[in-house]
Structures are given as structure tokens and as C-alpha cells.
Amino acid sequence: MSSSGENGYSTSARPSDLPPRGLKVLKIRPESDSFTDGTIPSCRGAEKQPSAPAQFRSLYHHTRGPTATMHLLFSATLTQPITRIEGEEHHHLHHVLRLNVGDALLLSCGDGRVAEAVIEEAGATETRCRLGVMHAAYNELPVPVTLLQGVLKNPGKVDWLVEKATELGMTDFIPLATARTISHRVKTGRLQKLVRAAAKQCLRGRIPCIHELHSLTEAMAVLAGTRLLVFHETASPDSTPESLAWDARPLAIFIGPEGGFEDDEIALLRSHGAEVLSLGPRRLRGETAGIVALARVGPAVRPIGNDGSAGK
């Protein structure tokens, strides 16, 4: 019969999740930044930044610009020199991100502009931030890119599509009702919330606009002066996004629903000057085709720098 050890556990069958004998176990007080014996600081307090000097703590030590480690929040306006953050963004800033006075962040009103800022005051219902450098077109492509997608029958795939398209630079999303469209229901309010969250996550200054359902004819009417790119299996193998020449016009990318566009729809697009391009020999799902098209068209239109100047 096994005997009982000093901790009350069987000495012949010691549980594997217990620490080895002789190892001192330190306990952490939930509301404290140190262990009970005061020897080792907890992780929660180890990374705390020093408090900011009077004005600006110079975002990123005066030498570095905004980085991917910064948080971006949206404000109704970007009023110099002080801007207020209220409502859901104020709650997110304090209760989720846990930012405090002196912390640096990025602010945008969703139109493409992004300001570097520092928190000056934090109240119960609003946060006041002092604005610094303003970027005119932060993390944006040099031309607006509209994605026109035949509505997919699975709403979850549409959600995924607009979220990823936002990360890739889409500025507008127009759901299309085509001959082979099965579903004609699009929850534009839900999609608008998704693209707002995606823009915040990927540090974009512009929140894409979600439009109501359009027919191809209606879409043509609102895209006057836009360069039209339609991806279809009838395209020449040599007609790829990488073959595109630079053009300063806004871009519109057309992707069909499950089953693709019909021949008369391709003819309609061609009659309006659309260029028919190929994504390769494989047959892609609708949501995949939209993302691949955006990813390949983006480099072809030369992304611009964060200061708004064109890249090389």
C-alpha cells in the first residue's frame, strides 16, 4: 500500500502536473505588479512605457515613423491641434487596448488621412489627443479600386471577401446581380461594419464604401471615366494583371458569381471598353478570384508611400 507524502499525494503515483520537489512556487497577487516575495516583476508591468514628457514624447523617439505596432482608431474629425475620441472608439481605446495618457497612436476619419497623435487627457466619456504629422494617403494605392462581385450564395464567403479585399486596398465594393446570380440578398450594414474593422486592423486611413446591389447596366452608369478590368476564362493567357500599363484612371475589377459571366454580359462589358484579363488556367471560386485579382492588380498600379508620393 502506498504511503502519503508531505503534500497529501501518493508518493508512488505523483501527479504529472505537480512541480518537481524542491522547486519554490511563487504566487501572483491578481491586483499586483510583483510576486508575493517582491523578487520578480510580473509580465503585466514589465513592458510599461515611461510617462511622456510635456508635449509629444516625440512619437517613436523623434527618429522613426509610424509602425505596424501602433494602433489606429477612427475619429469623427481630425481637428488641429486637439481631437476628441468618443463612443465606441473611446471604449475600445481604454478598455480593450488599455492606452493611457502619453501613449502614441494613429487617428483617421476614414477618408484616407491619418494623423500621428498622443493622448493628452482621458475622461469617462471621451479621450483628447494632440495631433502631430498628418499623412494624406496612408497605406493607400495611387488610384481608387472598386471591386464588383457577382453575389455569392453563401453570405459567409461575402463577409470573408470584403474583409480581405479591404486589407488589399479596395476602396469600394459593388455587389452585382447577374444572369447566374443565385442570391440577391446583401447585408450592406453588416459588410460596412466588417470593412471598418478590417481597415482599423490593417492600418488603412480609408474605410471602403459598401454599395447597394447593382445590375451590370447600373454599374456602367456609375463608373464613367473608370478603367474596367473583367476577369474571365475567355481571356488570352498573355492578358494578365502584370501586363497592365500604368493608367491614372480609377480601376474597377469585375468578378462573376458562381458559374461566371454569360457571353452577352462579357460583350456588354467589352462594349464599354472593358479589358478582359486572365488569372491563369485554374478555375477559381468566386471569392478566391476577387482576392487574387486584387492582389495581382495592386502591384501593377504601383503602391504609394505613406507620405502620398508615388513609389518607384
Secondary structure as UniProt FT lines:
FT   TURN            6..7
FT   TURN            11..12
FT   TURN            16..17
FT   TURN            21..22
FT   TURN            30..31
FT   STRAND          34..35
FT   TURN            36..37
FT   HELIX           43..46
FT   HELIX           58..61
FT   TURN            62..63
FT   TURN            68..69
FT   STRAND          72..74
FT   STRAND          82..86
FT   HELIX           87..91
FT   HELIX           92..96
FT   TURN            101..102
FT   STRAND          104..108
FT   STRAND          114..122
FT   STRAND          126..135
FT   TURN            138..139
FT   STRAND          145..150
FT   HELIX           155..167
FT   TURN            168..169
FT   STRAND          172..177
FT   TURN            179..180
FT   HELIX           188..201
FT   TURN            202..203
FT   STRAND          209..210
FT   STRAND          214..215
FT   HELIX           216..222
FT   TURN            224..225
FT   STRAND          227..231
FT   TURN            233..234
FT   TURN            237..238
FT   HELIX           241..243
FT   STRAND          251..255
FT   TURN            258..259
FT   HELIX           263..271
FT   TURN            272..273
FT   STRAND          275..277
FT   HELIX           286..300
FT   TURN            306..307
//
